[in-house]
């Protein structure tokens, strides 16, 4: 019997880098990666409404992002 089998789907869902690790859940981080948003500067080019449209984002994730962004002197586009 094999000692360890890596699930096939994990290859498709790995997020490179640590951008927002521990701030928002993996589905939200994957959605940002899909849109090529890998910095707070790029994230600040979007409105809250636009971010909520991404699959994997909800009100709770956006709320966490707002707190994190404010702490680092960034904000969503008005």
N, C-alpha and C positions, 0 to 999 in steps of 0.2 A: 504494500500500500504506500502511496506517496506521502511524504512527510508534510508537504505544504503545496497546495495548489492555489495559485493566484487567480482570483475571479477575472474572467474575461472583461467584464464591464469596467473594472477599475482602470484599465489602460485608457479607456475613452474619457474618463472623468477626472483625471489628475489635473490639479491646478498647479502650475509652476510658480515658484516664488512664494513669498509670505504676505503679499498685499492683502490687508484686512483680515489676516488669520487671527481668530479669536475675537473679532469684532462682529462679523456676520456669519451665518451658516454657509455651508458648502454650496447649496443650490444658488444662493445669491452671489457667491464668489465666482461660480462657474458662469453665471449670466454676465457678470462684468467682464470676465475673460473673453467670452464670446463676442462682446462688443468692443474688445481691445481697450478696456479701461483698466489701466494698471498703475494709476497714481491719483492722488487727491486732486491734483491740478486738472486732470482730464475729467474726473468725476464732477468737479465744480462747473463744468460746461453744460451740465444737464439740470433740468428742473426736477423737483420731487415727483411731479406727475409723470414725467418721462421714465424715471427710474422705476416707478410702480408698475409700468407697463411690461417690464422685463419679467420673464418667467422665473420664478424663484424668489421674487421680492414681494413683501407685504408691508403693512404699516409698521410692524415691529422692526423689521430690518431697516427701513428708512429712518425710523426714530433713532436706532442705534448709530446709523451712519451720520445723522445730523449732530449728535453729541460728539462723536469722534472727530468729525470735520471741524466743528466749533473749537474743540480742544487744540486742533492744529491750525487754527486761523484760516479755515476754508468754509465755504457755504455753497449751497445749491444756487443755481441761476434763478433769479426771480421770475 
